[in-house]
Amino acid sequence: MAVSLSNDSAEPSAPTKRHHPARWVLSGLALAVVAFAIAAASVHPTSPNAVAPSPLVGKKAPALAGRLLSGGTYKLDPAGKYMLVNFFASWCAPCRAETSAFERFLAEAPAHPWGSSVHIVGVTVNDRTTSAQAFVKQLGVTWPVVFDGSGVVGLNWGVANPPQTFLVAPDGKVVTRIVGQVTSPGLVALMNLAWSTYG
């Protein structure tokens, strides 16, 4: 004998789940940032390019504006480009050593798909104007350098001691921080990873 279930005895249907595309996109971006940080930390584990944690990673880069050593003013605007923000000082020996690494990196950049997208800005912290100018002239620095004699910009970025370098993505968010001296191969590897992760 067949048994029929009435509508009263049927189990209630599960409520339909609402999909939130924005939540999925944000989760995906958060995972990309974490994956990038893990991969960046393993690029050259024994090299001077020491990737270090920072509360800024994954967040919009702090304001960076000020007087340029060459005259005029500067305001960080990463829209559409990758920015390497390098904090240094004329009295810092590793800063002096890494300047040639940045020059080699810029010379090699055009051979890569990200070559026209990457720019460098220097920030000289806790320094004197004359000392910073002499440093830049002597080493032939070709990128813009913001003078931060009082260290206020550095503090906003969490920089106590140079050298430190931050990579800022075209969307304005900080993707990684390097504490200590950089090398040209390390920067190339970092940009290759950033390009494959963020495009």
Backbone torsions as a table, in degrees:
resi	resn	phi	psi	omega
1	MET	NA	129.9	-177.8
2	ALA	-78.1	138.3	177.6
3	VAL	-106.0	128.6	178.9
4	SER	-109.0	141.6	178.1
5	LEU	-96.9	132.0	176.9
6	SER	-83.0	169.0	178.3
7	ASN	-60.3	-30.0	-177.7
8	ASP	-70.2	-32.7	-175.8
9	SER	-90.4	-9.3	179.7
10	ALA	-69.1	143.9	178.0
11	GLU	-68.4	140.8	179.3
12	PRO	-66.8	140.6	-179.6
13	SER	-70.8	146.6	-179.4
14	ALA	-66.2	142.4	179.6
15	PRO	-63.4	142.7	-178.7
16	THR	-71.6	135.8	-179.9
17	LYS	-83.1	136.7	177.0
18	ARG	-91.9	132.7	-179.9
19	HIS	-89.9	138.2	179.3
20	HIS	-118.3	92.3	-177.0
21	PRO	-58.4	-35.6	-178.7
22	ALA	-63.5	-38.1	179.8
23	ARG	-64.9	-39.3	178.7
24	TRP	-66.1	-41.6	-179.9
25	VAL	-63.4	-45.8	179.3
26	LEU	-63.1	-40.2	178.0
27	SER	-63.6	-40.3	178.3
28	GLY	-63.8	-41.8	179.0
29	LEU	-66.2	-40.7	178.7
30	ALA	-61.9	-42.4	178.5
31	LEU	-65.0	-36.8	178.6
32	ALA	-63.8	-41.2	179.0
33	VAL	-63.7	-45.2	-180.0
34	VAL	-63.8	-45.3	179.9
35	ALA	-62.0	-40.4	179.4
36	PHE	-63.4	-44.5	-178.9
37	ALA	-61.6	-41.3	179.3
38	ILE	-66.8	-44.8	-179.9
39	ALA	-66.4	-39.9	-179.9
40	ALA	-63.1	-36.3	-178.8
41	ALA	-67.7	-20.2	-178.9
42	SER	-104.1	7.2	-179.2
43	VAL	-59.1	-57.7	178.2
44	HIS	-140.9	79.6	-172.5
45	PRO	-61.5	-23.0	-178.8
46	THR	-101.5	3.3	-177.7
47	SER	-89.2	170.0	177.0
48	PRO	-68.3	-11.4	-178.3
49	ASN	-76.9	74.0	-174.9
50	ALA	-84.8	105.0	177.5
51	VAL	-74.3	127.9	-176.4
52	ALA	-125.4	150.0	178.0
53	PRO	-66.3	152.8	177.3
54	SER	-153.3	140.4	177.1
55	PRO	-65.8	-11.2	-180.0
56	LEU	-80.9	-22.5	-175.9
57	VAL	-60.2	128.7	-178.8
58	GLY	88.2	-4.6	-179.8
59	LYS	-113.1	164.6	177.8
60	LYS	-62.9	135.6	-178.8
61	ALA	-60.6	140.2	176.9
62	PRO	-61.5	162.1	178.3
63	ALA	-60.3	141.8	175.4
64	LEU	-138.9	105.0	-179.8
65	ALA	-148.1	148.7	178.9
66	GLY	169.7	-171.3	-177.9
67	ARG	-84.5	133.6	176.5
68	LEU	-81.1	145.3	177.2
69	LEU	-62.5	-29.7	-178.6
70	SER	-83.8	-2.6	-177.0
71	GLY	106.0	153.0	-178.0
72	GLY	83.9	-171.2	-177.8
73	THR	-125.7	165.3	-178.2
74	TYR	-138.2	145.1	173.4
75	LYS	-140.1	125.8	-178.5
76	LEU	-63.8	125.7	178.0
77	ASP	-141.7	88.0	-174.5
78	PRO	-77.7	0.3	-174.6
79	ALA	-47.6	115.9	176.0
80	GLY	81.9	2.1	179.8
81	LYS	-140.0	158.0	170.9
82	TYR	-88.8	135.8	180.0
83	MET	-119.1	127.5	170.1
84	LEU	-99.2	111.9	-178.4
85	VAL	-100.4	109.8	-174.4
86	ASN	-107.1	117.6	176.3
87	PHE	-93.9	126.1	-176.4
88	PHE	-146.4	177.1	175.2
89	ALA	-151.0	152.6	-177.5
90	SER	-67.0	-24.7	-178.2
91	TRP	-88.5	1.4	-174.5
92	CYS	-97.4	112.8	-177.9
93	ALA	-61.9	-46.4	177.6
94	PRO	-61.7	-29.6	178.1
95	CYS	-64.2	-41.7	178.4
96	ARG	-62.7	-43.6	-178.2
97	ALA	-66.3	-34.9	-175.2
98	GLU	-82.0	-13.0	-179.0
99	THR	-59.2	-42.2	179.3
100	SER	-67.1	-28.9	177.2
101	ALA	-65.5	-40.2	176.6
102	PHE	-64.1	-40.2	179.4
103	GLU	-63.3	-44.8	178.6
104	ARG	-63.6	-39.8	178.6
105	PHE	-60.5	-46.1	179.2
106	LEU	-64.5	-35.4	179.7
107	ALA	-68.3	-33.4	-178.3
108	GLU	-86.2	-20.5	-173.9
109	ALA	-53.8	-42.0	-176.9
110	PRO	-59.1	-18.2	179.6
111	ALA	-79.6	-3.8	-176.8
112	HIS	-113.5	155.5	-178.5
113	PRO	-62.2	-24.3	-180.0
114	TRP	-92.4	2.6	-172.2
115	GLY	-51.8	-41.1	-178.1
116	SER	-87.3	-3.6	-175.8
117	SER	-97.9	-11.2	-173.7
118	VAL	-104.5	136.3	-180.0
119	HIS	-135.0	155.7	179.1
120	ILE	-119.2	140.4	169.1
121	VAL	-132.4	133.3	177.8
122	GLY	-98.9	149.9	174.9
123	VAL	-131.5	113.6	178.8
124	THR	-89.7	121.5	-172.2
125	VAL	-111.7	146.9	177.5
126	ASN	47.1	52.9	-173.9
127	ASP	-133.4	170.2	173.0
128	ARG	-102.6	146.2	-177.0
129	THR	-55.6	-49.0	-176.8
130	THR	-63.2	-40.5	179.6
131	SER	-66.0	-43.1	179.8
132	ALA	-65.1	-41.6	178.6
133	GLN	-63.4	-41.5	179.0
134	ALA	-63.9	-40.6	178.4
135	PHE	-59.8	-51.0	-177.7
136	VAL	-62.5	-41.5	-179.5
137	LYS	-68.9	-45.8	-177.6
138	GLN	-62.8	-39.8	-177.2
139	LEU	-92.4	-2.0	176.8
140	GLY	64.7	41.1	179.6
141	VAL	-64.4	128.7	-174.8
142	THR	-104.8	-8.5	-178.3
143	TRP	-98.1	162.0	179.9
144	PRO	-64.2	142.1	179.7
145	VAL	-127.0	121.5	178.0
146	VAL	-90.7	133.2	178.5
147	PHE	-88.4	121.6	179.6
148	ASP	-126.1	64.5	-174.5
149	GLY	-57.6	-35.9	-178.4
150	SER	-85.6	-12.4	179.4
151	GLY	81.1	12.7	-177.9
152	VAL	-65.7	-44.7	179.2
153	VAL	-62.1	-44.8	178.6
154	GLY	-57.5	-43.2	179.1
155	LEU	-62.9	-38.6	178.1
156	ASN	-61.8	-28.6	179.6
157	TRP	-95.1	0.2	180.0
158	GLY	77.7	24.3	-178.5
159	VAL	-97.3	117.0	176.3
160	ALA	-98.7	-43.0	-179.1
161	ASN	-130.5	132.3	174.3
162	PRO	-84.1	165.0	-1.1
163	PRO	-86.3	147.0	171.3
164	GLN	-142.4	141.4	-178.2
165	THR	-131.4	133.5	178.3
166	PHE	-113.5	141.0	171.6
167	LEU	-102.5	122.6	179.3
168	VAL	-111.2	128.1	-177.9
169	ALA	-77.7	165.1	179.5
170	PRO	-58.0	-20.4	177.8
171	ASP	-85.6	2.9	176.3
172	GLY	89.5	2.4	-178.9
173	LYS	-96.3	145.2	178.7
174	VAL	-76.5	127.6	-179.3
175	VAL	-105.0	-23.6	176.3
176	THR	-165.8	164.5	176.5
177	ARG	-131.6	135.2	176.1
178	ILE	-111.9	124.6	177.8
179	VAL	-103.7	126.2	-178.0
180	GLY	98.8	-173.5	-174.2
181	GLN	-68.2	140.9	175.4
182	VAL	-100.2	163.1	172.0
183	THR	-125.3	157.9	179.3
184	SER	-62.5	-47.4	177.8
185	PRO	-60.4	-35.7	178.8
186	GLY	-65.2	-40.2	179.0
187	LEU	-68.2	-38.9	177.9
188	VAL	-62.7	-45.4	179.3
189	ALA	-61.6	-40.7	179.2
190	LEU	-62.8	-44.0	179.9
191	MET	-69.0	-37.1	175.9
192	ASN	-59.6	-42.8	179.3
193	LEU	-66.8	-42.8	179.1
194	ALA	-62.6	-42.1	-178.1
195	TRP	-65.5	-40.2	179.8
196	SER	-72.3	-25.1	-178.7
197	THR	-87.3	-46.0	-172.6
198	TYR	-108.7	-21.7	-177.5
199	GLY	76.4	NA	NA
